[in-house]
Amino acid sequence: MAELRAADLDAEQLHALLGKIAPPQGEPIWCWLEAPDCWVLDKWPGLAGDVVIQRAHGLPSQRALRDLLPRVTEGRVFGPSGELHWRVLPCLGGRSYRTVWLGEDWAGTGLAQLVASNELDGLTESQESYPLWGQKTPYTPEAWVDLRIPHRLYYPVHCDTPKQGRAIAHLHVQLWKDRRGEVQFLRLSSITSSVEA
């Protein structure tokens, strides 16, 4: 059963919470991070790890997560059973990290400092899948390429280069809708790939 929790945190509290991220045993987790000059969609390495950053004017490169975090304006750490989402709202002063948890309880992760909410009551849960930009083909085996942008992309999902056709990455999300069918809450849950002939 999914639960919704939220609080406004300061930078130290958010970093402590991120340091305790511990999904159920064996569950993969990823992160989506946005900074003014780059973004990250990668496996969650923990605070001491490195992530692959992407930017509009260069190839993907690695950077220490600890160096990037102070510049992140919005982030998500997510897996099949839950997502921690935060964004920076300077108008909140010292506690400028609006932080939301949506998912099952990840025991021992420090979620108790977030206040439980009943706003999921009466909403209908569903799952959707969306293709991401770019594709892998026999002609582009090293990267996910999209000529509409044009850009080379990195996605943290294993995919053998197809001998024919193309491979597409998919982002899976959970949605909570009201009686009119309007989405009230959304969380990322996983990334997969598939080959199309």
C-alpha positions as semicolon CSV with decimal commas, in nm:
position;residue;x (nm);y (nm);z (nm)
1;M;0,000;0,000;0,000
2;A;0,145;0,333;-0,106
3;E;0,186;0,615;0,140
4;L;0,241;0,986;0,086
5;R;0,474;1,181;0,317
6;A;0,609;1,536;0,288
7;A;0,810;1,803;0,470
8;D;1,022;2,109;0,404
9;L;1,384;2,024;0,489
10;D;1,713;2,211;0,506
11;A;2,014;2,096;0,301
12;E;2,165;1,898;0,589
13;Q;1,838;1,711;0,658
14;L;1,792;1,627;0,289
15;H;2,149;1,498;0,256
16;A;2,104;1,286;0,570
17;L;1,785;1,140;0,422
18;L;1,958;1,070;0,088
19;G;2,242;0,902;0,275
20;K;1,997;0,654;0,429
21;I;1,820;0,554;0,107
22;A;1,775;0,177;0,131
23;P;1,513;0,007;-0,087
24;P;1,403;-0,352;-0,029
25;Q;1,682;-0,604;-0,081
26;G;1,780;-0,643;-0,446
27;E;1,554;-0,367;-0,578
28;P;1,724;-0,141;-0,834
29;I;1,703;0,234;-0,782
30;W;1,773;0,523;-1,015
31;C;1,795;0,900;-0,990
32;W;1,677;1,193;-1,197
33;L;1,858;1,516;-1,105
34;E;1,824;1,861;-1,262
35;A;2,080;2,141;-1,230
36;P;2,095;2,470;-1,425
37;D;2,359;2,341;-1,668
38;C;2,306;1,963;-1,674
39;W;2,081;1,671;-1,587
40;V;2,126;1,314;-1,467
41;L;1,930;0,997;-1,532
42;D;2,141;0,720;-1,382
43;K;2,151;0,438;-1,131
44;W;2,158;0,575;-0,775
45;P;2,520;0,532;-0,659
46;G;2,480;0,653;-0,300
47;L;2,625;0,984;-0,181
48;A;2,986;0,867;-0,226
49;G;2,935;0,752;-0,587
50;D;2,960;0,902;-0,934
51;V;2,679;0,974;-1,182
52;V;2,677;1,036;-1,556
53;I;2,584;1,397;-1,627
54;Q;2,433;1,506;-1,956
55;R;2,419;1,851;-2,104
56;A;2,295;2,009;-2,423
57;H;2,642;2,113;-2,539
58;G;2,857;1,807;-2,479
59;L;2,890;1,433;-2,444
60;P;2,787;1,254;-2,123
61;S;3,060;1,252;-1,855
62;Q;3,103;1,129;-1,497
63;R;3,096;1,351;-1,191
64;A;3,096;1,290;-0,816
65;L;2,740;1,306;-0,684
66;R;2,852;1,500;-0,373
67;D;2,989;1,780;-0,598
68;L;2,670;1,798;-0,804
69;L;2,407;1,784;-0,526
70;P;2,445;2,145;-0,401
71;R;2,352;2,266;-0,752
72;V;2,054;2,031;-0,801
73;T;1,726;2,226;-0,815
74;E;1,501;1,920;-0,843
75;G;1,566;1,551;-0,788
76;R;1,408;1,209;-0,770
77;V;1,546;0,884;-0,631
78;F;1,313;0,606;-0,739
79;G;1,259;0,233;-0,769
80;P;0,969;-0,007;-0,823
81;S;0,839;0,040;-0,467
82;G;0,889;0,411;-0,401
83;E;1,020;0,755;-0,490
84;L;1,178;1,040;-0,293
85;H;1,122;1,367;-0,480
86;W;1,248;1,712;-0,382
87;R;1,273;2,057;-0,532
88;V;1,435;2,375;-0,416
89;L;1,196;2,660;-0,330
90;P;1,410;2,959;-0,219
91;C;1,099;3,138;-0,087
92;L;1,091;2,883;0,199
93;G;1,410;3,026;0,351
94;G;1,639;2,790;0,541
95;R;1,412;2,490;0,490
96;S;1,395;2,532;0,112
97;Y;1,389;2,164;0,007
98;R;1,024;2,064;-0,040
99;T;1,052;1,685;-0,006
100;V;0,787;1,423;-0,087
101;W;0,790;1,045;-0,046
102;L;0,541;0,840;-0,247
103;G;0,547;0,461;-0,224
104;E;0,583;0,175;0,019
105;D;0,774;0,227;0,343
106;W;1,150;0,177;0,304
107;A;1,230;0,077;0,662
108;G;1,528;0,250;0,822
109;T;1,558;0,526;0,563
110;G;1,459;0,817;0,785
111;L;1,118;0,869;0,629
112;A;0,976;0,933;0,978
113;Q;1,090;1,296;0,953
114;L;0,838;1,339;0,669
115;V;0,477;1,396;0,775
116;A;0,218;1,137;0,662
117;S;-0,069;1,263;0,447
118;N;-0,407;1,115;0,354
119;E;-0,427;1,286;0,013
120;L;-0,409;0,950;-0,170
121;D;-0,744;0,850;-0,018
122;G;-1,013;0,818;-0,286
123;L;-0,765;0,829;-0,576
124;T;-0,728;0,553;-0,835
125;E;-0,381;0,413;-0,900
126;S;-0,264;0,311;-1,249
127;Q;0,062;0,247;-1,432
128;E;0,184;0,390;-1,762
129;S;0,495;0,352;-1,978
130;Y;0,650;0,624;-2,195
131;P;0,925;0,588;-2,457
132;L;1,230;0,805;-2,394
133;W;1,408;1,012;-2,660
134;G;1,665;0,828;-2,867
135;Q;1,722;0,480;-3,000
136;K;2,000;0,227;-3,040
137;T;2,046;0,069;-3,381
138;P;2,319;-0,136;-3,553
139;Y;2,450;0,201;-3,677
140;T;2,456;0,364;-3,331
141;P;2,573;0,087;-3,093
142;E;2,745;0,310;-2,836
143;A;2,466;0,554;-2,746
144;W;2,096;0,629;-2,758
145;V;2,076;0,878;-3,044
146;D;1,793;1,112;-3,137
147;L;1,831;1,314;-3,454
148;R;1,531;1,536;-3,371
149;I;1,730;1,709;-3,095
150;P;2,013;1,610;-3,220
151;H;2,181;1,450;-2,922
152;R;2,355;1,139;-2,787
153;L;2,191;1,021;-2,466
154;Y;2,286;0,787;-2,183
155;Y;2,023;0,570;-2,016
156;P;2,101;0,344;-1,719
157;V;1,945;0,033;-1,870
158;H;2,116;-0,269;-2,020
159;C;2,039;-0,322;-2,385
160;D;2,232;-0,524;-2,639
161;T;2,256;-0,346;-2,971
162;P;1,998;-0,508;-3,199
163;K;2,119;-0,674;-3,518
164;Q;1,808;-0,538;-3,691
165;G;1,556;-0,274;-3,596
166;R;1,605;-0,046;-3,297
167;A;1,604;-0,052;-2,922
168;I;1,391;0,195;-2,726
169;A;1,418;0,288;-2,357
170;H;1,093;0,319;-2,158
171;L;1,019;0,508;-1,837
172;H;0,750;0,350;-1,620
173;V;0,540;0,566;-1,388
174;Q;0,261;0,524;-1,135
175;L;-0,026;0,769;-1,148
176;W;-0,293;0,855;-0,891
177;K;-0,604;1,005;-1,052
178;D;-0,914;1,168;-0,909
179;R;-1,275;1,084;-1,007
180;R;-1,251;1,305;-1,318
181;G;-0,945;1,110;-1,437
182;E;-0,703;1,398;-1,371
183;V;-0,358;1,305;-1,244
184;Q;-0,301;1,434;-0,890
185;F;0,024;1,248;-0,812
186;L;0,288;1,085;-1,028
187;R;0,600;0,892;-0,940
188;L;0,872;0,731;-1,148
189;S;0,913;0,357;-1,089
190;S;1,158;0,198;-1,336
191;I;1,343;0,210;-1,668
192;T;1,343;-0,077;-1,918
193;S;1,428;-0,130;-2,285
194;S;1,272;-0,321;-2,572
195;V;1,370;-0,404;-2,929
196;E;1,140;-0,316;-3,219
197;A;1,181;-0,481;-3,558
